[in-house]
């Protein structure tokens, strides 16, 4: 590892830190009803949406109404996208002659994009992929609204923490959705789209072209409106590739500068959410504490992954392994991207994660299994970490013999029970689904490897889906069986809504509690001590839940590798 590699890492983290308050301030203003001056012309569009949909923007919802609206909106999004996928051969803008998608793959894909996971059991281009119309009217729309859903639920949870016993509601889901899409996501997506086009990412409606290369082999050169979808796929922590090779495809990730820009984009909004949280509750220190906990784990994971990748394998004289890496980007950009995309819930890739060294692959896996809290998804990463914060103050309160408080509100049994449901639900789904896959013939039939790597394949598959990430050890193939596609779809639903529902229940419980002033013995939640305790709780819960199965997968594979085995 050279000085050049360290400089890239420092620049990457430095830009993230610098952009956090900028985007966090912007996001908080959008969610609190303030208008940015340069976005005031969009006010007409906002009012038009309310009139057309019959929404009263002044109406305040309680937690049940807010949650019901979010679930209903997502249900309709799933139905519309599913119908588009199974009928796309008969719809316009299909120059490649894309076929209707198989029912189980369509189910998995519709759930995947609705839940902000973007796991893909299909290749974007080709006759069995997705048509241009479905890309634009289905997948791209879900990239926006699934991200906006996470931001909206986050906003409602923050309002519940801020309220001082008031009887008013948590805001209006439809207003939060509209404002976060219109004033925040759309302008950012336009900016990123223009940058990507300037770097050579394609944006057209051309049909695929057949061409013969210098070696005489005929190949297909794809087209399509890629840049606009890639922009929101990165910003919205979505990750679903326009092309089958995702970020390794030169039409999707054209240059090293585009690669760095896409890598930053996939973390920008997730990084901004803690700052927006601090600004909305009136204490930026609270936001920076949460951000610091996330960043600390992120930096540790970067260190482990880089050490493993640059150490290589003893079987190859310690040389770094470049198989599965895009040589345009090299080892540094590929490794950094693998950590960033799994620390967020993005899941896009610029190298094959199945080809990472065992520990680097284990880092990518662990990032997801910790519960989407190392920045995580847009909105959902923050509210998932706040569940851990509630558990942390509860445990600290037990140690000092005081009723735990968080932001001045008492944390009682109801909040702790629902926090544990939200924290453990996705892990339970991962372990049960992985056990079913490992114990059945139909689950083993799709494996692309044997031994500990097979364990990692299965665990990565369900860990990625349950934690709404979407990246994969692509050596696992779905084959002709609906086992993985249907079970994975159910896993994604649990991972998304078994966290969102507890968050809204807790919001309803906290919103009417009075805020008590800090008293002697009250544990502050805006300092280094709390940050380190929060990190410890996250790691302890993750270790207790997944260490045994990680020991059978990436850890055992690493021990075999350093023993000289050729993997």
TIBANU-491084 format. One line per 2 residues: number of its first residue (from 1); for each residue y, x, z of C-alpha. Coordinates in steps of 0.2 Angstrom, whole numbers, padded with zeros to 4 digits. Each point is the difference from the previous one (the first is absolute). Example, Ala and Ser with C-alpha at 12.3 -4.5 7.8 and 13.67 -1.06 7.14 Angstrom:
BEGIN
1	-0022,0062,0039  0017,0006,-0003
***
This chain:
BEGIN
1	0000,0000,0000  0016,0008,-0006
3	0019,-0002,0005  0002,-0011,-0015
5	-0012,-0012,0007  0008,-0001,0017
7	0017,-0002,-0009  -0007,-0015,-0009
9	-0006,-0008,0016  0017,0003,0009
11	0010,-0007,-0014  -0011,-0015,-0001
13	0001,-0004,0019  0019,0004,0000
15	0004,-0012,-0014  -0011,-0014,0009
17	0010,0004,0016  0017,-0001,-0009
19	-0004,-0016,-0009  -0007,-0009,0015
21	0017,-0005,0007  0007,-0004,-0017
23	-0013,-0012,-0005  -0003,-0006,0018
25	0018,-0005,0001  -0001,-0009,-0016
27	-0016,-0009,0005  0007,-0006,0016
29	0016,-0007,-0008  -0011,-0010,-0012
31	-0011,-0007,0014  0015,-0004,0011
33	0009,-0010,-0013  0013,0014,-0004
35	0005,0003,-0018  0002,0017,-0008
37	0016,0000,-0010  -0009,0006,-0016
39	-0012,-0014,0001  0012,-0014,0003
41	-0002,-0006,-0018  -0018,-0004,0004
43	0006,-0014,0012  0000,-0012,-0014
45	-0018,0003,-0004  -0005,-0002,0019
47	0009,-0017,0001  -0008,-0005,-0017
49	-0018,0004,0007  0004,-0011,0016
51	0006,-0015,-0010  -0015,0001,-0013
53	-0013,0001,0014  0009,-0012,0012
55	0001,0013,0014  0013,-0002,0014
57	0005,0018,0004  0007,-0006,0017
59	-0016,-0007,0006  -0008,0011,0014
61	-0019,0000,0001  -0011,0002,0015
63	-0015,0012,0000  -0012,-0013,-0006
65	0011,-0006,-0014  0004,0018,-0005
67	-0018,0005,-0001  -0005,-0016,-0009
69	0012,0003,-0013  -0006,0018,-0002
71	-0018,-0005,-0001  0004,-0014,-0013
73	0010,0011,-0011  -0014,0013,0000
75	-0013,-0013,-0004  0010,-0006,-0015
77	0002,0017,-0006  -0018,0004,0001
79	-0004,-0016,-0010  0012,0003,-0014
81	-0005,0018,-0002  -0019,-0004,0000
83	0003,-0013,-0014  0010,0013,-0010
85	-0014,0013,0002  -0014,-0012,-0005
87	0010,-0007,-0015  0009,0015,-0006
89	-0009,0001,-0017  0008,-0017,-0005
91	0017,0005,0006  0014,0008,-0010
93	0005,0019,0000  -0018,0006,-0002
95	0001,0013,-0014  -0015,0009,0006
97	-0011,-0015,0000  -0004,0001,0019
99	-0014,-0012,0005  0000,-0012,0014
101	-0004,0008,0017  -0017,-0003,0008
103	0001,-0012,0014  -0004,0011,0015
105	0012,0014,-0007  0014,-0012,-0002
107	-0003,-0006,0018  0001,0017,0006
109	0015,0005,-0011  0010,-0016,0005
111	-0003,0003,0018  0004,0018,-0002
113	0017,-0002,-0007  0004,-0015,0011
115	-0003,0010,0016  0009,0015,-0006
117	-0016,0010,-0002  -0001,0002,-0019
119	-0019,0006,0001  -0006,0000,-0018
121	-0018,-0003,-0006  0007,0001,-0018
123	0009,0012,-0011  0017,-0005,-0005
125	-0001,0003,-0019  -0014,-0005,-0012
127	-0009,-0017,-0004  -0006,-0002,0018
129	0016,0004,0008  0016,-0010,0002
131	0011,-0007,-0014  0019,0004,0000
133	0004,-0019,0004  -0011,0001,0016
135	0007,0017,0004  0018,-0007,0000
137	-0002,-0018,0005  -0014,0003,0012
139	-0002,0017,0007  0018,0006,0000
141	0006,-0016,0008  -0013,0002,0014
143	0006,0018,0002  0017,-0007,0005
145	-0004,-0015,0010  -0014,0008,0010
147	0012,0013,0005  0013,-0013,0004
149	-0013,-0009,0011  -0002,0015,0011
151	0018,0003,0001  0003,-0018,0005
153	-0013,-0001,0014  0007,0017,0006
155	0017,-0008,0001  -0006,-0015,0009
157	-0009,0011,0013  0016,0010,0003
159	0010,-0016,0003  -0012,-0005,0013
161	0002,0017,0009  0019,-0002,-0001
163	0002,-0018,0005  0006,-0002,0018
165	-0009,-0016,0005  0009,-0010,-0014
167	-0008,-0016,-0006  0004,0004,-0019
169	-0014,0005,-0011  -0006,0016,-0009
171	0010,-0003,-0016  -0006,-0008,-0016
173	-0015,0008,-0010  0007,-0006,-0016
175	0017,0008,0003  -0007,0016,0006
177	-0012,0001,-0016  0015,-0004,-0012
179	0012,0012,0008  -0012,0015,0002
181	-0006,-0002,-0018  0017,-0004,-0008
183	0011,0012,0010  -0012,0014,0004
185	-0016,0002,-0010  0007,-0005,-0017
187	0015,0012,0000  -0011,0014,0006
189	-0013,-0003,-0013  0013,0000,-0014
191	0006,0017,0006  -0018,0007,0001
193	-0004,-0007,-0017  0014,0008,-0008
195	-0004,0017,0008  -0018,-0001,-0006
197	0004,-0005,-0018  0012,0015,0000
199	-0015,0011,0004  -0011,-0007,-0013
201	-0010,-0015,0008  -0002,-0013,-0013
203	0008,-0017,-0001  -0004,-0010,-0016
205	-0010,-0014,-0006  -0010,0010,-0013
207	-0018,-0003,-0004  -0012,0014,0003
209	-0001,0013,-0014  -0015,0008,-0007
211	0003,0019,-0004  -0011,0015,-0004
213	0004,0016,0009  -0001,0018,-0006
215	-0018,0001,0005  -0005,-0015,-0011
217	-0004,-0012,0014  0008,-0017,-0001
219	0009,-0006,0015  0010,-0015,0006
221	0019,0002,0004  0004,-0014,0012
223	0017,-0009,0001  0008,-0013,0011
225	0014,-0003,0013  -0006,0013,0012
227	0016,0007,0008  0007,-0016,0007
229	-0017,-0004,0008  -0002,0018,0007
231	0017,-0001,0008  -0004,-0015,0011
233	-0018,0006,0002  0007,0016,0009
235	0015,-0008,0009  -0010,-0015,0006
237	-0015,0010,0007  -0011,-0009,-0013
239	-0008,0014,-0010  -0010,-0009,-0013
241	0001,0011,-0016  0005,-0007,-0017
243	-0013,0012,-0007  -0017,0003,0006
245	0004,0018,0005  0015,-0006,0010
247	0012,0015,0004  -0010,0013,-0009
249	0004,-0009,-0017  0014,0009,-0009
251	0007,-0017,-0005  0001,-0005,0018
253	0005,0016,0008  0008,0011,-0013
255	0007,0015,0008  0000,0010,0016
257	0018,-0008,0003  -0007,-0017,-0003
259	-0015,0004,0012  0012,0005,0014
261	0011,-0015,-0003  -0015,-0012,0000
263	-0007,0009,0016  0017,-0003,0009
265	0001,-0018,-0006  -0017,-0005,0008
267	0007,0005,0017  0018,-0005,-0001
269	-0001,-0018,0005  -0013,0003,0013
271	0011,0014,0008  0015,-0011,-0001
273	-0008,-0014,0010  0001,0008,0018
275	0018,0004,-0003  0003,-0018,-0005
277	-0009,-0005,0015  0011,0011,0011
279	0016,-0006,-0008  -0005,-0019,0001
281	-0004,0001,0019  0016,0010,0003
283	-0008,0017,0005  -0003,0013,-0013
285	-0009,0011,0012  -0014,-0013,0001
287	-0002,0001,-0019  0001,0019,0000
289	-0014,0000,0014  -0012,-0010,-0011
291	0005,0010,-0015  -0003,0016,0009
293	-0018,-0005,0006  -0004,-0004,-0018
295	0007,0016,-0007  -0009,0010,0013
297	-0017,-0006,-0004  0005,0002,-0019
299	0004,0018,0002  -0016,0004,0010
301	-0010,-0009,-0014  0009,0010,-0014
303	-0004,0017,0010  -0019,-0004,0001
305	-0001,-0006,-0018  0009,0015,-0007
307	-0010,0012,0011  -0016,-0007,-0006
309	0005,-0001,-0019  0006,0018,0000
311	-0014,0007,0010  -0012,-0006,-0014
313	-0019,0001,0001  -0010,0015,0006
315	-0012,-0004,-0014  0013,0005,-0012
317	0007,0015,0009  0013,-0010,0009
319	0009,-0004,-0016  0010,-0017,0000
321	-0010,-0014,-0009  0010,-0007,-0015
323	-0013,-0012,-0006  0007,-0017,0000
325	0018,0006,0001  0013,-0002,-0014
327	0005,0018,-0005  0017,-0006,-0005
329	0004,-0002,0019  -0012,0012,0008
331	-0007,0001,0017  0016,-0002,0010
333	0006,-0016,-0008  -0017,-0007,-0001
335	-0003,0003,0019  0017,-0006,0005
337	-0002,-0016,-0010  -0017,-0004,0007
339	0007,0001,0018  0016,-0010,-0004
341	-0009,-0014,-0010  -0013,-0003,0014
343	0013,0002,0014  0009,-0014,-0008
345	-0010,-0015,-0006  0004,0004,-0018
347	-0017,0007,-0007  0006,0007,-0016
349	-0007,0017,-0004  0004,0015,-0011
351	-0017,0008,0003  -0018,-0006,0004
353	-0002,-0002,0018  -0019,0001,-0001
355	0003,0018,-0006  0010,0005,0015
357	-0008,0013,0012  -0009,-0010,0014
359	0014,0002,0013  0014,-0004,-0012
361	-0010,-0015,-0005  -0003,-0004,0018
363	0019,0001,0003  0003,-0013,-0013
365	-0013,-0011,0007  0007,0002,0018
367	0017,-0004,-0005  -0006,-0017,-0005
369	-0012,-0003,0014  0014,0003,0013
371	0006,-0017,-0005  0013,0002,-0013
373	0013,0007,0013  0004,0017,-0007
375	0015,-0009,-0009  -0012,-0012,-0007
377	0005,-0014,-0012  0017,-0007,-0003
379	0003,-0010,0016  -0018,-0001,0006
381	0000,0018,0004  0014,-0002,0013
383	-0007,-0016,0008  -0017,0008,0001
385	0007,0015,0009  0010,-0012,0012
387	-0017,-0008,0005  -0005,0017,0006
389	0017,0002,0008  -0004,-0016,0010
391	-0017,0007,0005  0008,0016,0005
393	0013,-0008,0012  -0014,-0011,0007
395	-0011,0015,0005  0015,0010,0007
397	0005,-0015,0010  -0018,-0001,0007
399	0002,0019,0005  0016,-0003,0010
401	-0004,-0017,0007  0014,-0009,-0009
403	0000,-0015,-0011  0002,0008,-0017
405	0016,-0003,-0010  0004,0003,-0018
407	0018,-0001,-0005  0003,-0009,0016
409	-0013,-0014,-0003  -0015,-0001,0011
411	-0016,0004,-0008  -0014,-0012,0007
413	-0018,-0004,-0004  0003,-0010,-0015
415	0010,0014,-0009  -0013,0013,0005
417	-0015,-0010,-0006  0008,-0004,-0017
419	0005,0018,-0002  -0018,0005,0002
421	-0005,-0012,-0013  0012,0006,-0012
423	-0004,0019,0004  -0019,-0003,-0001
425	-0003,-0013,-0013  0001,0012,-0015
427	-0011,0013,0008  -0013,-0013,0004
429	0000,-0006,-0018  -0002,0018,-0006
431	-0015,0004,0011  -0009,-0017,-0003
433	0002,0001,-0019  -0004,0018,-0001
435	-0016,-0003,0010  -0005,-0014,-0012
437	0002,0011,-0015  -0009,0015,0008
439	-0015,-0011,0006  -0003,-0010,-0016
441	-0007,0005,-0017  0014,-0009,-0009
443	0013,0010,0010  -0009,0017,-0004
445	-0002,-0004,-0018  0018,0004,-0004
447	0001,0017,0009  0004,0015,-0011
449	-0005,0013,0013  -0013,0003,0014
451	0001,0007,0017  0016,0000,0010
453	0011,-0003,-0015  -0009,-0016,-0003
455	0005,-0006,0018  0018,0006,-0004
457	0000,-0010,-0016  -0005,-0016,0009
459	0011,0002,0014  0015,0005,-0012
461	-0003,-0016,-0010  0001,-0012,0014
463	0013,0010,0010  0011,0000,-0015
465	-0001,-0019,-0002  0000,-0005,0018
467	0016,0010,0003  0008,-0006,-0017
469	0001,0017,-0008  -0010,-0001,-0016
471	-0004,0018,-0003  -0019,0004,-0003
473	-0013,0013,-0001  -0002,-0005,-0018
475	-0018,0007,0000  -0005,-0017,0007
477	-0003,-0012,-0014  0000,-0019,0001
479	-0014,-0001,-0013  -0006,-0018,-0005
481	0000,-0007,0017  0013,-0010,0009
483	-0005,0007,0017  0014,0013,0002
485	0013,-0011,-0009  -0002,-0016,0010
487	-0003,0009,0017  0015,0011,-0004
489	0011,-0015,-0003  -0005,-0007,0016
491	0003,0016,0009  0018,0001,-0008
493	0004,-0018,0006  -0005,0005,0018
495	0010,0016,-0001  0015,-0009,-0005
497	0000,-0016,0009  -0009,0005,0016
499	0015,0011,0004  0013,-0012,-0007
501	-0005,-0015,0010  -0001,0009,0017
503	0017,0007,-0004  0008,-0017,-0002
505	-0009,-0007,0015  0007,0014,0011
507	0017,-0003,-0008  -0001,-0018,0005
509	-0004,0005,0018  0014,0013,0001
511	0014,-0009,-0008  0004,-0012,0014
513	-0002,0013,0014  0015,0006,0009
515	0006,0018,-0001  0000,0009,0017
517	0011,0014,0003  -0008,0017,0002
519	-0006,0003,0018  -0005,0015,0010
521	-0018,0004,-0006  0002,-0008,-0017
523	-0007,0011,-0013  0012,0004,-0014
525	-0006,-0002,-0018  0013,0010,-0009
527	-0005,0018,0005  -0012,0014,-0003
529	-0011,-0004,0014  -0004,-0018,-0007
531	-0001,0007,-0018  -0014,0012,0006
533	-0009,-0013,0010  0001,-0012,-0015
535	-0008,0014,-0011  -0014,0003,0013
537	-0004,-0019,0000  -0001,-0001,-0019
539	-0012,0015,0000  -0010,-0005,0014
541	-0003,-0017,-0007  -0004,0007,-0017
543	-0012,0013,0008  -0009,-0012,0010
545	-0003,-0012,-0014  -0004,0011,-0014
547	-0005,0018,0006  -0019,-0004,0000
549	0000,-0005,-0019  0012,0014,-0005
551	-0012,0012,0008  -0013,-0006,-0012
553	0011,0001,-0015  0014,0012,-0003
555	-0003,0011,0016  -0018,0003,-0004
557	0004,0003,-0018  0013,0013,0006
559	-0013,0009,0011  -0012,0000,-0014
561	0013,0008,-0012  0005,0014,0012
563	-0018,0003,0002  -0001,0005,-0018
565	-0007,-0016,-0008  0006,-0005,-0017
567	0007,-0017,0001
***
